[in-house]
Amino acid sequence: MDINASLVKELRDRSGAPMMDCKTALVEARGDLETAHKILRQKGQATAAKRSAKATSEGAVGSYIHGGGRIGVLVEVNCETDFVARTADFLALIKDLAMHIAASEPRFVDREEVTEDVLRDEREIYRQQAKATGKPDAVVEKITAGKMEKFYQEFCLVEQPFVKDPSISVKDLIHSVIAKTGENIRVKRFARFVLGQDDARKTPGNTSR
């Protein structure tokens, strides 16, 4: 079917995918923008799954300073080759990630980085909150599990809604760049500094939820 250039450009602006990929997705979606965007996201996820075992020994460290110098971020993002590490797409990703970290206050890169001590404390807080409602134990455990999922989504970087486009997660953003570069990409570590705050990753008020 005939797909006009303005629709392709709109999908390109929204997804960041190459123009030809956008046109192909729109043809497959019969011109539906939302379906085409979903197709591109799925393509990124599939590419990421294929590349996930590849070593990431190259990359770059990016920084972002916000709020008149009151908040600063350093983030290390790895890829497979030095060539990709110098591309515009990869460097733009690092910039977006650093800005996102400044705005969204993640505490961990992903679920695997959350320590057992933190998990135990969070589960106990949620369990006691659920018990206080007087619900049966089985329901209490379901409530606790649901709140733990929300905890991951709130504090794990890759699971947070991307600050510039909350319709996608940070993981989706990374997968879209993996699809474009053809290389495995991962966030190795980050530090978020707030003026006058001792712990670079501390999120004030966490235990009060």
Residue frames as qw, qx, qy, qz and C-alpha x, y, z in Angstrom:
[[0.000, 0.887, 0.461, 0.000, 0.00, 0.00, 0.00],
 [0.354, 0.626, -0.037, 0.694, 1.07, 3.61, -0.52],
 [0.538, -0.648, -0.337, 0.421, 2.54, 5.18, 2.64],
 [0.236, 0.914, 0.038, 0.328, 3.07, 8.93, 2.49],
 [0.543, 0.367, -0.398, 0.641, 6.34, 10.55, 3.56],
 [0.264, -0.585, 0.242, -0.728, 4.81, 12.58, 6.38],
 [0.890, -0.360, -0.025, -0.280, 3.57, 9.43, 8.11],
 [0.872, 0.136, -0.283, 0.377, 6.98, 7.81, 7.75],
 [0.245, 0.517, -0.325, 0.753, 8.61, 10.93, 9.19],
 [0.570, -0.563, 0.118, -0.586, 6.17, 10.97, 12.12],
 [0.971, -0.219, -0.097, -0.006, 7.04, 7.36, 12.97],
 [0.686, 0.348, -0.286, 0.572, 10.74, 8.12, 12.52],
 [0.063, -0.606, 0.275, -0.744, 10.51, 11.07, 14.94],
 [0.752, -0.469, 0.086, -0.455, 8.61, 8.97, 17.46],
 [0.989, -0.141, 0.017, 0.041, 10.68, 5.78, 17.30],
 [0.230, -0.794, 0.506, 0.246, 14.12, 6.93, 16.19],
 [0.776, 0.059, 0.596, 0.197, 14.24, 3.96, 13.78],
 [0.213, -0.208, 0.552, 0.779, 15.70, 4.30, 10.26],
 [0.468, 0.326, -0.072, -0.818, 13.33, 5.66, 7.61],
 [0.491, 0.164, -0.755, -0.402, 13.26, 2.40, 5.62],
 [0.170, -0.132, -0.925, 0.313, 12.42, 0.39, 8.74],
 [0.266, 0.318, 0.418, -0.809, 9.63, 2.87, 9.52],
 [0.521, 0.287, -0.356, -0.720, 8.17, 2.55, 6.03],
 [0.404, 0.064, -0.903, -0.130, 8.35, -1.26, 6.17],
 [0.020, -0.210, -0.814, 0.541, 6.62, -1.28, 9.58],
 [0.381, 0.337, 0.166, -0.845, 3.88, 1.05, 8.32],
 [0.521, 0.198, -0.628, -0.543, 3.26, -1.16, 5.28],
 [0.308, -0.062, -0.938, 0.143, 3.02, -4.20, 7.56],
 [0.038, 0.348, 0.657, -0.668, 0.66, -2.28, 9.86],
 [0.175, 0.609, 0.673, 0.381, -1.43, -1.09, 6.88],
 [0.100, 0.610, 0.100, 0.780, -0.76, 2.53, 7.76],
 [0.591, -0.753, -0.255, -0.138, -1.66, 2.32, 11.45],
 [0.172, 0.759, -0.431, 0.458, 0.90, 4.39, 13.36],
 [0.604, -0.543, 0.451, -0.370, 0.44, 2.73, 16.76],
 [0.982, 0.039, 0.186, -0.019, 0.73, -0.79, 15.30],
 [0.678, 0.619, -0.223, 0.329, 3.81, 0.20, 13.30],
 [0.118, -0.750, 0.480, -0.440, 5.44, 1.62, 16.43],
 [0.824, -0.330, 0.393, -0.240, 4.73, -1.65, 18.24],
 [0.934, 0.335, 0.000, 0.124, 6.28, -3.62, 15.36],
 [0.390, 0.727, -0.380, 0.418, 9.45, -1.54, 15.59],
 [0.447, -0.625, 0.492, -0.409, 9.63, -2.09, 19.36],
 [0.952, -0.079, 0.271, -0.113, 9.23, -5.83, 18.88],
 [0.771, 0.554, -0.182, 0.255, 11.99, -5.79, 16.27],
 [0.042, 0.753, -0.481, 0.448, 14.26, -4.04, 18.75],
 [0.713, -0.429, 0.447, -0.328, 13.47, -6.59, 21.43],
 [0.977, 0.191, 0.095, 0.016, 14.15, -9.49, 19.06],
 [0.561, 0.669, -0.323, 0.366, 17.50, -8.02, 18.01],
 [0.263, -0.697, 0.495, -0.448, 18.42, -7.41, 21.64],
 [0.900, -0.228, 0.312, -0.204, 17.63, -11.03, 22.52],
 [0.900, 0.386, -0.064, 0.191, 19.91, -12.26, 19.73],
 [0.404, 0.678, -0.344, 0.509, 22.76, -10.00, 20.77],
 [0.584, -0.747, 0.094, -0.303, 22.41, -10.41, 24.55],
 [0.928, -0.275, 0.092, 0.234, 25.19, -13.00, 24.83],
 [0.625, 0.578, -0.067, 0.520, 27.71, -10.84, 22.98],
 [0.578, -0.383, -0.261, 0.671, 30.49, -9.29, 25.06],
 [0.098, 0.941, 0.180, 0.271, 30.33, -5.54, 25.61],
 [0.716, -0.330, -0.085, 0.610, 33.88, -4.37, 26.23],
 [0.271, 0.238, 0.163, 0.919, 33.69, -1.02, 24.45],
 [0.167, -0.804, -0.570, -0.035, 31.48, 2.01, 25.04],
 [0.203, 0.493, -0.101, 0.840, 31.68, 5.39, 26.68],
 [0.265, -0.488, -0.605, 0.570, 31.01, 7.33, 29.87],
 [0.032, 0.625, 0.353, 0.695, 28.52, 10.16, 29.61],
 [0.219, -0.280, -0.526, 0.772, 27.62, 12.99, 31.96],
 [0.102, -0.687, -0.473, -0.542, 24.77, 15.39, 32.59],
 [0.211, -0.161, -0.461, 0.847, 24.58, 18.42, 34.86],
 [0.184, -0.631, -0.584, -0.477, 21.18, 19.82, 35.78],
 [0.445, -0.808, -0.386, 0.013, 19.62, 22.36, 38.09],
 [0.007, 0.940, -0.223, 0.259, 22.34, 24.98, 38.08],
 [0.368, 0.495, -0.720, 0.319, 24.94, 22.42, 39.10],
 [0.550, -0.375, 0.488, -0.564, 22.89, 20.89, 41.93],
 [0.901, 0.043, 0.404, -0.150, 22.42, 17.50, 40.23],
 [0.233, 0.647, -0.653, -0.316, 25.04, 15.59, 38.27],
 [0.945, 0.058, 0.274, -0.169, 25.07, 12.17, 36.60],
 [0.068, 0.548, -0.781, -0.290, 27.79, 9.87, 35.30],
 [0.892, 0.135, 0.316, -0.293, 26.74, 6.78, 33.34],
 [0.128, -0.432, 0.815, 0.364, 28.82, 4.05, 31.69],
 [0.827, 0.361, 0.184, -0.389, 27.19, 2.41, 28.68],
 [0.386, -0.378, 0.775, 0.326, 28.88, -0.53, 26.94],
 [0.787, 0.492, -0.053, -0.367, 28.67, -1.90, 23.40],
 [0.956, 0.025, 0.228, 0.184, 30.61, -4.44, 21.34],
 [0.693, 0.287, 0.166, 0.640, 32.89, -2.28, 19.20],
 [0.272, -0.446, -0.063, 0.850, 34.65, 1.06, 19.30],
 [0.048, 0.208, 0.556, 0.803, 33.04, 1.89, 15.94],
 [0.301, -0.657, -0.634, -0.275, 29.50, 1.82, 17.40],
 [0.456, -0.587, -0.381, 0.549, 30.70, 3.63, 20.53],
 [0.212, -0.293, 0.135, 0.923, 31.50, 6.64, 18.31],
 [0.039, 0.440, 0.692, 0.571, 28.24, 6.70, 16.36],
 [0.219, -0.289, 0.030, -0.931, 25.67, 9.45, 16.76],
 [0.710, -0.362, -0.435, -0.420, 22.96, 6.98, 17.78],
 [0.727, -0.225, -0.537, 0.364, 25.05, 5.53, 20.60],
 [0.273, 0.064, -0.296, 0.913, 26.19, 8.91, 21.88],
 [0.394, -0.349, -0.171, -0.833, 22.62, 10.22, 21.77],
 [0.756, -0.361, -0.533, -0.119, 21.53, 7.21, 23.83],
 [0.562, -0.132, -0.483, 0.659, 24.12, 7.97, 26.50],
 [0.023, -0.191, 0.087, -0.977, 22.96, 11.59, 26.64],
 [0.594, -0.366, -0.351, -0.624, 19.32, 10.52, 26.96],
 [0.753, -0.290, -0.570, 0.155, 20.15, 7.99, 29.68],
 [0.388, -0.020, -0.400, 0.830, 22.15, 10.52, 31.72],
 [0.257, -0.247, -0.042, -0.934, 19.32, 13.07, 31.48],
 [0.707, -0.341, -0.491, -0.378, 16.77, 10.41, 32.41],
 [0.656, -0.202, -0.582, 0.435, 18.78, 9.36, 35.47],
 [0.127, 0.100, -0.258, 0.952, 18.97, 12.98, 36.61],
 [0.445, -0.230, -0.155, -0.851, 15.20, 13.37, 36.29],
 [0.797, -0.213, -0.396, -0.404, 13.91, 9.96, 37.45],
 [0.348, -0.611, 0.581, -0.409, 16.21, 9.04, 40.35],
 [0.917, 0.010, -0.383, -0.108, 16.76, 5.30, 39.73],
 [0.551, -0.693, 0.449, -0.121, 18.62, 3.41, 42.45],
 [0.660, -0.192, 0.700, 0.194, 19.68, 0.35, 40.45],
 [0.132, 0.315, -0.657, -0.672, 20.47, -0.52, 36.84],
 [0.630, -0.063, -0.600, -0.489, 18.17, -3.58, 36.82],
 [0.833, -0.437, -0.063, -0.334, 16.58, -6.20, 39.09],
 [0.891, 0.057, -0.325, 0.312, 19.80, -8.20, 39.29],
 [0.328, 0.443, -0.353, 0.756, 21.54, -5.27, 40.97],
 [0.542, -0.612, 0.038, -0.575, 19.02, -4.99, 43.81],
 [0.147, 0.355, -0.844, 0.374, 20.63, -6.45, 46.94],
 [0.478, -0.329, -0.814, -0.026, 19.01, -9.13, 49.08],
 [0.204, -0.300, -0.540, 0.759, 18.97, -6.76, 52.06],
 [0.239, 0.127, -0.098, -0.958, 16.96, -4.18, 50.11],
 [0.495, -0.138, -0.695, -0.503, 14.57, -6.83, 48.77],
 [0.412, -0.307, -0.807, 0.292, 14.01, -8.26, 52.24],
 [0.056, -0.289, -0.379, 0.877, 13.33, -4.85, 53.76],
 [0.337, 0.066, -0.304, -0.889, 10.96, -3.78, 50.97],
 [0.490, -0.207, -0.796, -0.289, 9.01, -7.05, 51.07],
 [0.313, -0.336, -0.737, 0.496, 8.59, -6.77, 54.83],
 [0.107, 0.217, 0.143, -0.960, 7.32, -3.18, 54.59],
 [0.462, 0.009, -0.475, -0.749, 4.77, -4.14, 51.93],
 [0.465, -0.209, -0.860, -0.014, 3.78, -7.32, 53.78],
 [0.163, -0.324, -0.625, 0.691, 3.09, -5.41, 57.00],
 [0.260, 0.171, -0.074, -0.948, 1.12, -2.78, 55.10],
 [0.515, -0.064, -0.669, -0.532, -1.00, -5.49, 53.48],
 [0.382, -0.239, -0.850, 0.272, -1.52, -7.36, 56.77],
 [0.022, 0.194, 0.401, -0.895, -2.82, -4.17, 58.36],
 [0.448, -0.003, -0.336, -0.828, -5.79, -4.32, 55.99],
 [0.620, -0.081, 0.613, -0.483, -6.90, -7.58, 57.60],
 [0.760, 0.379, -0.331, -0.412, -6.86, -9.55, 54.36],
 [0.978, -0.137, 0.156, 0.009, -6.09, -13.34, 54.26],
 [0.535, -0.551, 0.482, 0.423, -2.44, -14.43, 54.01],
 [0.611, 0.279, 0.601, 0.433, -2.78, -15.53, 50.39],
 [0.235, 0.905, 0.290, 0.205, -4.09, -12.09, 49.42],
 [0.364, -0.876, 0.196, 0.247, -1.38, -10.43, 51.47],
 [0.623, -0.247, 0.552, 0.496, 1.27, -12.29, 49.47],
 [0.474, 0.585, 0.518, 0.405, -0.33, -11.27, 46.16],
 [0.027, -0.993, -0.115, -0.030, -0.43, -7.65, 47.27],
 [0.519, -0.688, 0.356, 0.361, 3.20, -7.85, 48.36],
 [0.632, 0.085, 0.578, 0.508, 4.26, -9.34, 45.01],
 [0.316, 0.806, 0.406, 0.292, 2.38, -6.62, 43.13],
 [0.199, -0.974, 0.062, 0.089, 4.04, -3.87, 45.15],
 [0.626, -0.421, 0.467, 0.462, 7.45, -5.43, 44.54],
 [0.553, 0.453, 0.512, 0.475, 6.80, -5.22, 40.80],
 [0.070, 0.963, 0.189, 0.181, 5.98, -1.54, 41.22],
 [0.516, -0.760, 0.248, 0.306, 9.19, -1.13, 43.25],
 [0.655, -0.030, 0.514, 0.552, 11.24, -2.53, 40.36],
 [0.361, 0.696, 0.452, 0.426, 9.46, -0.27, 37.87],
 [0.161, -0.982, -0.091, -0.040, 10.05, 2.77, 40.05],
 [0.414, -0.822, 0.355, 0.163, 13.69, 2.25, 41.03],
 [0.708, -0.082, 0.557, 0.426, 15.33, 0.02, 38.39],
 [0.029, 0.529, -0.309, -0.790, 16.62, 2.20, 35.55],
 [0.039, 0.067, -0.812, -0.578, 15.80, -0.13, 32.65],
 [0.039, -0.482, -0.875, -0.021, 12.21, -0.64, 33.85],
 [0.023, 0.564, 0.311, -0.765, 11.35, 3.02, 34.35],
 [0.469, 0.785, 0.399, 0.062, 9.17, 4.85, 31.80],
 [0.548, 0.148, 0.139, 0.811, 11.54, 6.87, 29.62],
 [0.103, -0.590, -0.336, 0.727, 11.28, 10.48, 30.74],
 [0.098, 0.326, -0.348, -0.874, 11.10, 11.90, 27.18],
 [0.583, 0.007, -0.532, -0.613, 8.48, 9.35, 26.08],
 [0.441, -0.242, 0.698, -0.509, 6.66, 7.61, 28.98],
 [0.878, 0.204, -0.028, -0.433, 4.92, 5.26, 26.52],
 [0.830, 0.301, -0.444, 0.152, 8.17, 3.27, 26.35],
 [0.760, -0.624, 0.046, 0.179, 10.55, 1.99, 29.00],
 [0.103, -0.818, 0.519, 0.227, 14.27, 2.72, 29.18],
 [0.590, -0.120, 0.776, 0.188, 14.79, -0.92, 28.14],
 [0.603, 0.655, 0.454, 0.034, 12.70, -0.25, 25.01],
 [0.156, 0.954, -0.195, -0.164, 14.84, 2.79, 24.27],
 [0.343, -0.575, 0.710, 0.220, 18.04, 0.73, 24.56],
 [0.648, 0.195, 0.728, 0.107, 16.53, -2.04, 22.40],
 [0.507, 0.831, 0.203, -0.103, 15.70, 0.48, 19.67],
 [0.060, 0.863, -0.475, -0.164, 19.36, 1.50, 19.48],
 [0.539, -0.249, 0.796, 0.121, 20.44, -2.15, 19.52],
 [0.672, 0.518, 0.530, -0.008, 18.17, -2.70, 16.50],
 [0.368, 0.923, -0.066, -0.095, 19.76, 0.25, 14.69],
 [0.057, -0.788, 0.610, 0.067, 23.40, -0.55, 15.50],
 [0.884, 0.186, -0.413, -0.113, 23.18, -4.35, 15.40],
 [0.409, 0.313, -0.699, 0.495, 25.25, -4.60, 18.60],
 [0.569, -0.556, -0.582, 0.169, 24.55, -5.56, 22.18],
 [0.054, 0.558, -0.196, 0.805, 24.30, -2.49, 24.43],
 [0.605, -0.562, -0.556, 0.100, 23.98, -2.41, 28.19],
 [0.181, -0.848, 0.199, -0.456, 24.21, 0.09, 31.02],
 [0.653, 0.105, -0.639, 0.393, 27.05, -1.06, 33.25],
 [0.417, -0.478, -0.519, 0.573, 26.75, 1.47, 36.07],
 [0.058, 0.737, 0.188, 0.646, 25.77, 5.00, 36.96],
 [0.363, -0.341, -0.505, 0.705, 26.12, 7.54, 39.75],
 [0.057, -0.779, -0.376, -0.498, 23.67, 10.32, 40.50],
 [0.409, -0.128, -0.410, 0.805, 24.98, 13.14, 42.67],
 [0.170, -0.852, -0.380, -0.317, 22.81, 15.68, 44.48],
 [0.197, 0.564, -0.344, 0.725, 24.45, 18.66, 46.13],
 [0.364, -0.459, 0.455, -0.671, 24.68, 18.08, 49.90],
 [0.937, -0.109, 0.052, -0.329, 23.63, 14.42, 49.70],
 [0.408, -0.586, 0.697, 0.073, 26.15, 11.80, 50.82],
 [0.597, 0.060, 0.790, 0.126, 24.99, 8.73, 48.85],
 [0.083, 0.285, -0.506, -0.810, 25.15, 9.19, 45.06],
 [0.293, -0.179, -0.813, -0.470, 22.27, 6.76, 44.53],
 [0.003, 0.295, 0.770, -0.566, 20.19, 7.43, 47.62],
 [0.195, -0.482, -0.536, -0.666, 16.51, 8.11, 47.04],
 [0.110, -0.135, 0.521, -0.836, 15.18, 10.18, 49.96],
 [0.597, 0.005, 0.264, -0.758, 12.07, 8.88, 51.66],
 [0.463, 0.160, -0.805, -0.334, 12.20, 5.38, 50.14],
 [0.224, -0.124, -0.926, 0.278, 11.20, 3.55, 53.33],
 [0.250, 0.192, 0.413, -0.855, 8.24, 5.86, 53.96],
 [0.464, 0.029, -0.540, -0.702, 6.09, 4.36, 51.18]]
